[in-house]
Amino acid sequence: MSRKLTHLVTMLTYNKTDIHPLTFILIGIPGLEAAHVYVSIPFCMGYILALLGNCSILLIIKTDPSLHEPMFLFLCMLAVADLVVCTAAVPKLLSLFWFHDGEIPLEACLTQVFLIHSCSTMESGFLVGMAFDRYVAICNPLRHSAILTHTITGGMGLAVVLRGVALLSPHPFLLRWLPYCRTNIISHTYCEFMALIKIACAETSIQRAYSLSVAFLTGGVDFVLIICSYVLILNTVFRLPSKDARLKTLGTCVSHACVILVFYTPAFFSFLTHRFGHKVAPHVHILVANMYLLVPPVVDPIIYGVRTKKIRDRFFTLFRFSKSLN
C-alpha cells in the first residue's frame, strides 16, 4: 500500500506542471474511501444482475417471433445501450474499489466519456421511440402495424444512434484540447465530462455551453416529447366508455412509465447538481451519478419481465429448459 501511495504522490508532483497528462487518477467516492470495499458489493451484484437481465431480454426477444413487435424491438435497443453504459463504467469502478487501481490512461478516459454519454443519450431516444409506440397503439390502434413497420422502427433506432454519436463525438476532443496543469486527480468513480471540466486550468465556458446545449437537445427535448405523448394518450384513455377499458389501456403503459421514472429521476438530479447544486455533498452527487448508470440497466429487465406476460412466460420456459439440461 505504501508503494501505491508513493507512486500516487509522484504522479501528482509530475502532473502539477504537465499540461496534457497521459494518465488520470480516479479516487472513487470522496469521504467514503474507507468504505469502498463495502460499497462495491451492491455495485458488483447490480452489474451481474444487469448482465443477466439484459442478455436474457435480448435472447428471449430474439428467439420468440411473437415478440418481434416495435415495443420489444425498442426494448432490445435499450438493453444493448444499458449493457454498454454499465460495462463502460462498472468494471473500472470495481477495480478501483477492490485493488486501489485508480489510474486510467487519457485515451481510455476519453473513450469512457464518449461511451457513457452517447449511450445514455441513446437510452433517452429509445424511450421516446417506446412512447411513440404506445401513442400509436392507443390513439390510432387500427394503423399501428402500418405506421410502425420493422423498417420504420429500425430507421428510428438508427436515427437515435446517429444522433447520439454526432452530438457526443465532440466531447472527447473538447476535453483533449484542454490543459490540465492543476492536477490529474478526478474526484469521481469514472471519467465524466463535467468532472474533467472542473480540473482543467483554462476557460471552459464554450465546453460547458456545448454540453448544456446537447443535454437540452437530447434529454430535455426527449422528456418533453414523452410528456406530450402521454398527454395525448391520457386524453384518449379518458374518453373510453368504461372504467375497465381505461384501466386495461393504461396498464399497457405502466412498464414504460416506470422505466421513464427510473431513468430520468437520477439523470435530472445529476445534471442539475453539476450546475446548480454546489451545496450537495460530493459523495451524494457521485453516488447518484453511479445510480444513474447502474440502476436503469438493473431495473429495466425486471420491470418488463414482471409486467409483460410473454417475456415472463418465455423466461420461465428457458429457465426450465436449462435446468433440465443440468
Salt bridges, closest charged atoms under 4 A:
GLU69 OE2 - LYS310 NZ 3.47
ASP101 OD2 - LYS92 NZ 3.47
GLU103 OE2 - HIS7 NE2 2.53
GLU107 OE2 - ARG176 NH1 2.44
ASP133 OD2 - ARG134 NH2 2.78
ASP133 OD1 - HIS144 NE2 2.80
GLU192 OE1 - HIS188 NE2 3.19
GLU192 OE1 - HIS274 NE2 2.62
ASP222 OD2 - ARG163 NH2 2.82
ASP313 OD2 - LYS309 NZ 2.71
